[in-house]
Amino acid sequence: MDARALVVAHGGALDRRRLVELGATDHDLRVALKQGGLNRPRRGWHSSWAEDDPRFRAMRVGGRLTGLSAIAALGGWVLGTHPLHVAVPTNAARLRSQWRREVPWADARPDGVVVHWVAASHDRGESTGVVPLLEALELVCRVEPLEEALAVIDWALTSGRIDRIDGAVLAERLGPLSALVELADERCESLPESLARTRLRAAGLQVTSQVHWRGGLERIDLVVEGVVALEVDGEEFHLHTFEKDRWRDLELTDAGYHALRPSARQVFGQWPVVQAAVERALQARGIHVHLHNSGVEALQHPATRRWAAQHAAPPVPDS
């Protein structure tokens, strides 16, 4: 029997008892381990993941990926690098280093792991190495900077990983922080676009996402105060789109917009320059604004009850 294929088909990690139940023999396991098809993250467990895979390292610690680590493993929008976030049972013991299973976690700290004592129990039999998505999203909303929390909800909605019903469940879980779900935008198409929208709104500007133009045939990433067309280039520069993008900027200008096209790198690392350009473009169109940088700075911190109360949707008046 191909023990590795069996493990892959059941999420990526199986304990020995479950493997035997599925028909694998000790000989099958020894062959798979010797050939490198399987690895052992913890005693009694066999995994098809490479040893440097975050899921493998989380299991070696004693749990599953959660928070931004889970989002990254699922292909979500994550800004920069982060520690390995691992969810473990509330009564977990014998936690290990993410790099060496013979080293206790208490002796390895700090080794780039943040442990969250939130799981109800250990995995039994099999594991995907990642907590359910809503659980990961909830943790991100509670502990990560506001702009990153909004970005991961944008991604989850845009990618179809969650729908509005799931969003309502997430909002209920978040309680006072439910405004995060209300502010997310399922039309958002990239991480830099999400960050730009959130930062400009926090600075006090009216921003509309994915605005239709040219008879509805095309869309503008972000329109600021009705006049600035902000097209955020993706994280990678593609030479074959350069000419097309230049034509698009000319057409936007001819349509009455002030076209700006910052790169993803500029949004990520040079935001004050991007914001200053938007402000100057608005002033050139007779819209004199002084952007509120305090709001943008607040996005670098996790949400609070006070912030959520200020951004909650106004109550619907009784009819």
C-alpha positions as CSV (number, residue, x, y, z in Angstrom):
1,M,0.0,0.0,0.0
2,D,1.2,3.6,-0.8
3,A,1.2,5.0,2.7
4,R,2.0,8.5,1.5
5,A,-1.0,8.6,-0.8
6,L,-3.2,7.5,2.0
7,V,-2.0,10.3,4.2
8,V,-2.4,12.9,1.5
9,A,-5.9,11.7,0.8
10,H,-6.8,12.3,4.5
11,G,-5.6,15.9,5.0
12,G,-1.8,15.5,5.3
13,A,-1.4,13.9,8.7
14,L,-2.5,10.6,10.2
15,D,-1.7,8.9,13.5
16,R,-0.5,5.3,13.4
17,R,-3.8,3.9,14.7
18,R,-5.8,5.5,12.0
19,L,-3.3,4.4,9.4
20,V,-3.6,0.8,10.5
21,E,-7.4,1.1,10.4
22,L,-7.1,2.3,6.8
23,G,-5.0,-0.7,5.9
24,A,-1.4,0.5,6.2
25,T,1.1,-1.9,7.7
26,D,4.3,-1.2,9.7
27,H,6.3,-2.2,6.7
28,D,4.4,0.3,4.5
29,L,5.2,3.1,7.0
30,R,8.9,2.1,7.3
31,V,9.3,2.2,3.5
32,A,7.5,5.6,3.2
33,L,9.7,7.1,6.0
34,K,12.9,5.6,4.5
35,Q,12.0,7.0,1.0
36,G,11.2,10.4,2.4
37,G,7.5,10.3,1.4
38,L,6.4,10.6,5.0
39,N,7.9,12.5,8.0
40,R,7.1,12.3,11.7
41,P,6.2,15.7,13.3
42,R,5.3,14.1,16.6
43,R,5.4,10.7,18.3
44,G,2.8,8.4,16.7
45,W,2.0,10.8,13.8
46,H,3.0,10.6,10.1
47,S,2.7,13.5,7.7
48,S,3.2,14.0,4.0
49,W,4.3,17.6,4.5
50,A,8.0,18.6,4.3
51,E,9.7,19.4,7.5
52,D,9.9,23.1,6.7
53,D,6.1,23.3,5.9
54,P,4.3,25.6,8.4
55,R,1.7,22.9,9.0
56,F,4.4,20.3,9.9
57,R,6.1,22.8,12.3
58,A,2.8,23.6,13.9
59,M,2.1,19.9,14.5
60,R,5.6,19.5,15.9
61,V,4.8,22.3,18.4
62,G,1.6,20.4,19.4
63,G,-1.3,22.0,17.5
64,R,-2.5,23.5,14.2
65,L,-1.9,26.7,12.3
66,T,-4.1,29.6,13.2
67,G,-4.4,33.4,12.7
68,L,-2.2,34.8,9.9
69,S,-0.3,31.6,9.7
70,A,-3.4,29.7,8.7
71,I,-4.5,32.5,6.3
72,A,-1.0,32.3,4.6
73,A,-1.3,28.5,4.3
74,L,-4.6,28.9,2.6
75,G,-3.2,31.4,0.1
76,G,-4.7,34.5,1.7
77,W,-3.5,38.1,1.7
78,V,-0.8,38.5,4.4
79,L,1.5,41.5,4.6
80,G,5.1,40.8,5.4
81,T,6.4,38.0,7.6
82,H,5.0,36.9,10.9
83,P,5.7,34.4,13.7
84,L,4.2,31.0,13.5
85,H,0.8,31.1,15.1
86,V,-0.2,27.8,16.6
87,A,-3.5,26.9,18.3
88,V,-3.2,24.2,21.0
89,P,-5.6,22.7,23.4
90,T,-6.3,24.5,26.6
91,N,-4.8,21.6,28.6
92,A,-1.9,21.0,26.2
93,A,1.3,19.6,27.6
94,R,4.7,18.6,26.1
95,L,4.8,21.3,23.6
96,R,7.9,21.2,21.4
97,S,10.2,23.5,19.4
98,Q,9.0,24.0,15.9
99,W,12.4,23.0,14.6
100,R,13.3,20.0,16.8
101,R,10.8,17.7,18.4
102,E,13.2,16.6,21.2
103,V,13.5,20.2,22.4
104,P,10.7,21.3,24.8
105,W,8.9,24.5,23.7
106,A,9.6,26.2,27.0
107,D,13.4,25.7,26.4
108,A,13.2,26.9,22.8
109,R,11.5,30.2,23.4
110,P,11.7,32.6,21.7
111,D,11.9,30.6,18.5
112,G,9.3,32.5,16.3
113,V,6.2,30.7,17.7
114,V,3.1,32.3,19.2
115,V,1.0,29.7,21.0
116,H,-2.7,30.3,21.4
117,W,-4.3,28.1,24.1
118,V,-7.7,28.0,22.5
119,A,-8.4,24.6,21.0
120,A,-10.9,22.4,22.7
121,S,-8.9,19.2,22.2
122,H,-6.1,17.5,20.3
123,D,-6.7,16.2,16.8
124,R,-7.7,12.6,16.8
125,G,-6.7,10.3,14.0
126,E,-6.1,12.8,11.3
127,S,-5.3,16.5,10.7
128,T,-5.2,19.1,8.0
129,G,-2.7,21.1,10.1
130,V,-4.9,24.3,9.9
131,V,-7.8,25.4,12.1
132,P,-11.2,26.2,10.5
133,L,-11.2,29.4,8.5
134,L,-13.6,31.3,10.7
135,E,-11.5,30.5,13.7
136,A,-8.4,31.8,12.1
137,L,-10.2,35.0,10.9
138,E,-11.5,35.6,14.4
139,L,-8.1,35.5,15.9
140,V,-6.7,37.8,13.2
141,C,-9.4,40.3,14.0
142,R,-8.6,40.2,17.7
143,V,-4.8,40.4,17.7
144,E,-3.5,41.8,14.4
145,P,-3.4,45.4,13.1
146,L,-6.7,46.7,11.8
147,E,-5.7,47.0,8.2
148,E,-4.4,43.4,8.1
149,A,-7.6,42.2,9.7
150,L,-9.7,44.0,7.1
151,A,-7.5,42.7,4.3
152,V,-8.0,39.0,5.3
153,I,-11.8,39.4,5.5
154,D,-11.7,41.1,2.1
155,W,-9.7,38.1,0.8
156,A,-12.1,35.6,2.4
157,L,-15.1,37.2,0.8
158,T,-13.6,38.0,-2.6
159,S,-12.1,34.4,-3.0
160,G,-15.5,32.9,-2.0
161,R,-13.9,31.2,1.1
162,I,-16.8,32.7,3.1
163,D,-20.1,34.2,2.2
164,R,-22.2,36.8,3.8
165,I,-23.8,34.2,6.1
166,D,-20.4,33.2,7.3
167,G,-19.6,36.9,7.7
168,A,-22.6,37.2,10.0
169,V,-21.4,34.3,12.1
170,L,-17.9,35.9,12.3
171,A,-19.5,39.2,13.3
172,E,-21.4,37.5,16.1
173,R,-18.3,35.9,17.3
174,L,-16.4,39.2,17.3
175,G,-19.1,41.0,19.4
176,P,-18.0,44.6,19.9
177,L,-15.5,44.2,17.0
178,S,-18.1,43.2,14.5
179,A,-17.6,46.5,12.6
180,L,-14.6,44.9,11.0
181,V,-16.9,42.6,9.0
182,E,-19.1,45.6,8.1
183,L,-16.2,47.5,6.7
184,A,-14.9,44.6,4.6
185,D,-15.5,44.7,0.8
186,E,-16.1,41.6,-1.3
187,R,-15.3,43.6,-4.4
188,C,-11.7,44.1,-3.4
189,E,-9.2,42.3,-5.8
190,S,-5.8,42.4,-4.1
191,L,-4.0,43.1,-0.9
192,P,-2.5,46.5,-1.9
193,E,-5.9,47.6,-3.1
194,S,-7.4,46.6,0.3
195,L,-4.7,48.5,2.2
196,A,-5.1,51.6,0.0
197,R,-8.8,51.7,0.4
198,T,-8.7,51.2,4.2
199,R,-5.9,53.8,4.7
200,L,-7.6,56.4,2.5
201,R,-10.9,56.0,4.3
202,A,-9.1,56.2,7.7
203,A,-7.6,59.5,6.5
204,G,-11.1,60.9,6.0
205,L,-11.7,60.4,2.3
206,Q,-14.7,59.0,0.5
207,V,-13.5,55.9,-1.4
208,T,-15.5,53.7,-3.7
209,S,-14.3,50.3,-4.8
210,Q,-14.5,48.8,-8.3
211,V,-16.3,51.6,-10.0
212,H,-17.8,50.8,-13.5
213,W,-16.9,53.0,-16.4
214,R,-16.9,52.9,-20.2
215,G,-20.5,51.7,-20.2
216,G,-19.9,49.2,-17.4
217,L,-17.4,47.2,-19.5
218,E,-14.4,48.0,-17.2
219,R,-13.9,48.9,-13.6
220,I,-11.6,51.3,-11.7
221,D,-9.9,49.8,-8.6
222,L,-10.7,52.8,-6.3
223,V,-12.3,56.2,-7.0
224,V,-11.4,58.8,-4.4
225,E,-13.9,61.7,-3.8
226,G,-15.4,61.0,-7.2
227,V,-12.4,62.3,-9.1
228,V,-9.1,60.5,-8.5
229,A,-8.9,57.1,-10.2
230,L,-6.5,55.0,-8.2
231,E,-5.3,51.9,-10.0
232,V,-3.1,49.7,-7.8
233,D,-0.7,47.6,-9.7
234,G,-0.2,44.0,-8.5
235,E,2.7,42.7,-6.4
236,E,4.5,41.6,-9.6
237,F,5.3,43.8,-12.5
238,H,4.3,42.4,-15.8
239,L,6.0,43.9,-18.9
240,H,3.3,42.7,-21.3
241,T,0.7,44.9,-19.6
242,F,2.8,48.1,-19.5
243,E,1.4,49.5,-22.8
244,K,-2.1,48.6,-21.9
245,D,-1.9,50.2,-18.5
246,R,-0.6,53.5,-20.1
247,W,-3.5,53.6,-22.5
248,R,-5.9,53.0,-19.7
249,D,-4.4,55.9,-17.7
250,L,-4.8,58.2,-20.8
251,E,-8.4,57.1,-21.2
252,L,-9.2,57.7,-17.5
253,T,-7.8,61.2,-17.8
254,D,-9.8,61.8,-21.0
255,A,-12.9,60.6,-19.0
256,G,-12.4,63.3,-16.5
257,Y,-10.5,61.4,-13.7
258,H,-7.1,62.2,-12.3
259,A,-5.3,58.9,-12.9
260,L,-2.8,57.6,-10.3
261,R,-1.1,54.2,-10.5
262,P,1.0,53.3,-7.4
263,S,2.8,50.0,-7.3
264,A,2.1,47.3,-4.7
265,R,5.6,48.0,-3.3
266,Q,4.8,51.7,-2.9
267,V,1.6,50.9,-1.1
268,F,3.4,48.5,1.2
269,G,6.5,50.5,2.0
270,Q,6.1,54.1,0.9
271,W,2.5,54.9,1.8
272,P,3.1,58.6,2.9
273,V,4.2,59.3,-0.7
274,V,1.1,57.7,-2.2
275,Q,-1.1,59.5,0.2
276,A,0.5,62.9,-0.5
277,A,0.0,62.3,-4.2
278,V,-3.7,61.6,-3.7
279,E,-4.0,64.8,-1.6
280,R,-2.2,66.9,-4.2
281,A,-4.4,65.4,-7.0
282,L,-7.6,66.3,-5.1
283,Q,-6.3,69.8,-4.5
284,A,-5.6,70.1,-8.3
285,R,-9.4,69.3,-8.8
286,G,-10.4,72.0,-6.3
287,I,-11.0,69.6,-3.4
288,H,-8.9,70.9,-0.5
289,V,-8.3,68.4,2.2
290,H,-6.0,67.9,5.0
291,L,-5.7,64.1,5.5
292,H,-6.0,62.8,9.1
293,N,-2.9,60.8,9.6
294,S,-3.9,59.8,13.1
295,G,-6.6,57.6,11.6
296,V,-4.0,55.9,9.4
297,E,-1.7,55.4,12.3
298,A,-4.5,53.7,14.2
299,L,-4.6,51.0,11.6
300,Q,-1.3,49.8,12.7
301,H,-2.9,48.6,16.0
302,P,-5.5,45.9,16.8
303,A,-9.1,47.0,16.9
304,T,-10.5,48.1,20.3
305,R,-14.0,48.4,21.7
306,R,-13.8,52.1,21.4
307,W,-12.7,51.9,17.7
308,A,-15.5,49.5,16.9
309,A,-18.1,51.7,18.6
310,Q,-16.9,54.7,16.5
311,H,-17.2,52.7,13.2
312,A,-20.3,50.6,13.8
313,A,-23.1,51.1,11.4
314,P,-25.7,53.7,12.6
315,P,-28.9,52.2,14.0
316,V,-31.8,51.9,11.6
317,P,-34.6,54.3,12.7
318,D,-38.0,52.8,13.6
319,S,-40.5,53.2,10.8
